[in-house]
Amino acid sequence: MSKKKSFPLRIDPELYEALQKWAADDFRSVNSHIEFILREATKKAGRLKKK
């Protein structure tokens, strides 16, 4: 299992609230939902190396 990198994230409270609702709709935590969104965007941009 790969170790995940942890770092502080400063985010606008209004954006956080929207992400929190979106994550709940998809039965995810905010953290895992942000990772999901970033992973999808990175794949779409062709920046994610294939395993």
HELIX and SHEET records of a PDB file:
HELIX    1   1 PRO A   13  ASP A   25  1                                  13    
HELIX    2   2 VAL A   30  LYS A   44  1                                  15    
END                                                                             
